[in-house]
Structures are given as C-alpha cells and as structure tokens.
Amino acid sequence: MFYQKSIGTLSIVSGALLLAGCSTGEGAEDTGETHLGEALDYTITGTEPGAGLTQMAKDTIETYDNLNGWDLQESSAAGMLTELDQAIRNEEPIIITAWAPHWKFEEYDIKFLEDPELTFGETESIHTVTRLGFEEDMPEAYKIIEQFNWEVEDMQDVMLEARDTPFEEVAAQWVEDNQDKVEEWVSGAEKGNGETVELLSTPWDTERASANVMKVVLDQHGFNTTISSVDPAIMFSAIAAGEGDVSLAPWLPGSHGAFMEEYGEDINDLGANLEGARSGLAVPAYMDIDSIEDIPNRN
C-alpha cells in the first residue's frame, strides 16, 4: 500500500530562475545593478529541496561566474509564489526558481532569460510512466493512460481555473467541456470494474492538473483512482518498487533526468503526454535584462 505524503501546495512545469526587480540598464558593473544584488542579499528563492528544478538552480549558480557567491534559499512552491507576488506588486527585486507551463505566465508579464550554458536544458516533455507489470494487471486502464496527451494550453486552462476553485471541480468541468479529446484517450478501452489505480503526482499545479483530469477520466470509465502527491524522488522510487501504478509527472530529459537514470530500469516509460515544458531563467518584462549573464556579480 502506498501512503500519501503531503508536501505543501502549488506549479510545475518546467523550471527556471525568475528575477523581478529594477535595472538601470547600464551593465553589470553599474552601481545600480550592484545595489540590486545587495537588495536581494544575493539570494535566490527556490522551491522544494527534492525538486529537480532545485538541483538545476544549484548547477546554474556553480556554472555562471557572475553568480559566484549567490545562495539558493530552498522553500516551497507556494511560499515562493507568495514572495513573487509581493515583490511584483511592490516593484521590488526578487529572484526565484520558476517553470512553465504555469498560471504565473498568464498572471504576470514575465519572460525567460537566455541560458547560454543550457544549465536548465532545452525544452522538455512531461512523460507518463508506470510500474512494471501494470499493463498486464490492468490493460484497459493502461490503454487510457497510454493514449493520454494534451497541450500546454490545456494544462494552463485547468491551472488558471483552479486558482479559485478546487482542482477536482475544475478537472470535472474540463473533461465535460473537452469530450473530443477524452474520447481519443478512452478509445478502445473497455469499462473497468472498480479496480484501484494508484496515481502518483508531485505537489505542483502542473501535475495537480494532469492528475485530477486523469482521475476524472478513469473514474468515469469504471476505475477507482487515488492520487498521492509526493516529492519527485519518492515518486520515482515508489513506481520502481511497485508501490504506485502510474505517474504523469516526470519532466524529461532535464528536470527529473537523474531520477530516471537511477530508477529507469524498473520503470515503464510510455513517452510524452505533453510537449513544450520549459526550464530556464525568467524576468518580468519591465526588467532591462535578457540573459542569466546579466545578473550582477557579487563583489
């Protein structure tokens, strides 16, 4: 039996550093940008310690010379978003780890920073994985899960609506409004007989969106679906150990690549269920900064 572990609330999709603040536009050596670094206490506000995004942020700090001496403050996705909102409302500087798809790119006018060293990797895909033997044990549920795929806009639609309404309700409405896509997912799959499908997710709104939509689809097709929201490391180890059936949450090849390398031999990767997830660095559009290399040095 797999037991649920609650880890905060939230966005994930992809991961990025987000810089909010004011720039003089006079270059990294300018006193104004030095003050920006001082105002930030040369600290990046991150998310959960176990997130792949967190490790990529650490790698970024180690790779870029201008980030030498910067610190990553590990937090939670919800805490990070609260600080981001407060900073932007007050036009105060902040650097956070961020990802897309996510509703923040609809709520705030922000842009990704160029990442010349590709420390956050290229554009990613979100994959579907199952435990070994799941196809044989529940072939009809497997068929639905294998056929599941949607677009960035679909996921963001669910995430946006779920800001004010529980994900369960939003997912049910989305399924009702998008029967054409749902019919493609369930095509050829016979109805279930109440079999339990243990779906493992991560504590970010991207994965809450996909997990809750899939739960509605599977339950309407005769299955009994449970969702457990866990740290990515636990998600991969549980699927590999057969303590969970399915996950729609892995970001590959970058964000969760290390976990896939560790557990991949004991996991069935069905491929991408969403293309175009992105990890990188981002800033509010009003910032006169376009690259990670533009972040001020710590002198």
Solvent accessible surface area in square Angstrom, and as a share of the most:
residue,aa,sasa,rsa
1,M,174,0.78
2,F,21,0.09
3,Y,168,0.64
4,Q,113,0.50
5,K,97,0.41
6,S,94,0.61
7,I,35,0.18
8,G,43,0.42
9,T,87,0.51
10,L,15,0.08
11,S,0,0.00
12,I,8,0.04
13,V,0,0.00
14,S,3,0.02
15,G,1,0.01
16,A,0,0.00
17,L,1,0.01
18,L,0,0.00
19,L,1,0.01
20,A,0,0.00
21,G,0,0.00
22,C,77,0.46
23,S,30,0.19
24,T,70,0.41
25,G,41,0.39
26,E,125,0.56
27,G,38,0.37
28,A,33,0.25
29,E,147,0.66
30,D,28,0.14
31,T,86,0.50
32,G,22,0.22
33,E,13,0.06
34,T,26,0.15
35,H,104,0.46
36,L,10,0.05
37,G,0,0.00
38,E,100,0.45
39,A,71,0.55
40,L,17,0.09
41,D,97,0.51
42,Y,17,0.06
43,T,29,0.17
44,I,0,0.00
45,T,9,0.05
46,G,0,0.00
47,T,2,0.01
48,E,8,0.03
49,P,90,0.57
50,G,26,0.25
51,A,4,0.03
52,G,7,0.06
53,L,15,0.07
54,T,2,0.01
55,Q,96,0.43
56,M,16,0.07
57,A,0,0.00
58,K,73,0.31
59,D,54,0.28
60,T,0,0.00
61,I,22,0.11
62,E,145,0.65
63,T,61,0.36
64,Y,8,0.03
65,D,126,0.65
66,N,17,0.09
67,L,0,0.00
68,N,114,0.58
69,G,38,0.37
70,W,8,0.03
71,D,80,0.41
72,L,31,0.15
73,Q,85,0.38
74,E,67,0.30
75,S,36,0.23
76,S,33,0.21
77,A,0,0.00
78,A,36,0.28
79,G,24,0.24
80,M,0,0.00
81,L,17,0.08
82,T,73,0.42
83,E,66,0.30
84,L,0,0.00
85,D,34,0.17
86,Q,99,0.44
87,A,8,0.06
88,I,32,0.16
89,R,176,0.64
90,N,93,0.47
91,E,114,0.51
92,E,87,0.39
93,P,39,0.24
94,I,14,0.07
95,I,1,0.01
96,I,0,0.00
97,T,0,0.00
98,A,0,0.00
99,W,4,0.01
100,A,15,0.12
101,P,1,0.01
102,H,0,0.00
103,W,27,0.10
104,K,0,0.00
105,F,47,0.20
106,E,103,0.46
107,E,78,0.35
108,Y,27,0.10
109,D,113,0.58
110,I,19,0.10
111,K,64,0.27
112,F,40,0.17
113,L,2,0.01
114,E,110,0.49
115,D,21,0.11
116,P,72,0.45
117,E,98,0.44
118,L,93,0.46
119,T,26,0.15
120,F,1,0.00
121,G,29,0.28
122,E,119,0.53
123,T,81,0.47
124,E,3,0.02
125,S,17,0.11
126,I,1,0.00
127,H,31,0.14
128,T,4,0.02
129,V,1,0.01
130,T,1,0.00
131,R,38,0.14
132,L,103,0.51
133,G,33,0.32
134,F,0,0.00
135,E,79,0.35
136,E,128,0.57
137,D,88,0.45
138,M,25,0.11
139,P,68,0.43
140,E,46,0.20
141,A,0,0.00
142,Y,18,0.07
143,K,71,0.30
144,I,0,0.00
145,I,1,0.00
146,E,94,0.42
147,Q,57,0.25
148,F,5,0.02
149,N,81,0.42
150,W,7,0.03
151,E,98,0.44
152,V,33,0.19
153,E,113,0.51
154,D,13,0.07
155,M,0,0.00
156,Q,23,0.10
157,D,72,0.37
158,V,1,0.00
159,M,0,0.00
160,L,59,0.29
161,E,112,0.50
162,A,15,0.12
163,R,106,0.39
164,D,140,0.72
165,T,47,0.28
166,P,75,0.47
167,F,26,0.11
168,E,104,0.47
169,E,104,0.47
170,V,12,0.07
171,A,0,0.00
172,A,44,0.34
173,Q,92,0.41
174,W,19,0.07
175,V,0,0.00
176,E,118,0.53
177,D,94,0.49
178,N,30,0.15
179,Q,78,0.35
180,D,101,0.52
181,K,53,0.23
182,V,9,0.05
183,E,99,0.44
184,E,114,0.51
185,W,1,0.01
186,V,19,0.11
187,S,64,0.41
188,G,66,0.63
189,A,12,0.09
190,E,125,0.56
191,K,131,0.55
192,G,13,0.12
193,N,139,0.71
194,G,46,0.44
195,E,66,0.29
196,T,61,0.36
197,V,0,0.00
198,E,36,0.16
199,L,1,0.01
200,L,2,0.01
201,S,4,0.03
202,T,0,0.00
203,P,2,0.01
204,W,17,0.06
205,D,11,0.06
206,T,0,0.00
207,E,1,0.00
208,R,46,0.17
209,A,0,0.00
210,S,1,0.01
211,A,2,0.02
212,N,14,0.07
213,V,0,0.00
214,M,0,0.00
215,K,58,0.24
216,V,22,0.13
217,V,3,0.02
218,L,0,0.00
219,D,51,0.27
220,Q,109,0.48
221,H,21,0.09
222,G,25,0.24
223,F,12,0.05
224,N,77,0.39
225,T,3,0.02
226,T,59,0.34
227,I,44,0.22
228,S,11,0.07
229,S,18,0.11
230,V,1,0.00
231,D,19,0.10
232,P,1,0.01
233,A,36,0.28
234,I,53,0.27
235,M,1,0.00
236,F,2,0.01
237,S,39,0.25
238,A,2,0.02
239,I,1,0.00
240,A,25,0.19
241,A,69,0.54
242,G,42,0.41
243,E,87,0.39
244,G,1,0.01
245,D,12,0.06
246,V,0,0.00
247,S,0,0.00
248,L,5,0.03
249,A,1,0.01
250,P,0,0.00
251,W,5,0.02
252,L,12,0.06
253,P,109,0.68
254,G,30,0.29
255,S,14,0.09
256,H,4,0.02
257,G,14,0.13
258,A,76,0.59
259,F,38,0.16
260,M,35,0.16
261,E,154,0.69
262,E,119,0.53
263,Y,50,0.19
264,G,23,0.22
265,E,167,0.75
266,D,71,0.37
267,I,12,0.06
268,N,45,0.23
269,D,63,0.33
270,L,42,0.21
271,G,24,0.23
272,A,40,0.31
273,N,2,0.01
274,L,1,0.01
275,E,118,0.53
276,G,38,0.36
277,A,0,0.00
278,R,100,0.36
279,S,5,0.03
280,G,3,0.03
281,L,0,0.00
282,A,0,0.00
283,V,0,0.00
284,P,2,0.01
285,A,47,0.36
286,Y,108,0.41
287,M,5,0.02
288,D,88,0.45
289,I,7,0.04
290,D,77,0.40
291,S,12,0.08
292,I,0,0.00
293,E,92,0.41
294,D,55,0.29
295,I,1,0.00
296,P,2,0.01
297,N,48,0.25
298,R,110,0.40
299,N,146,0.75
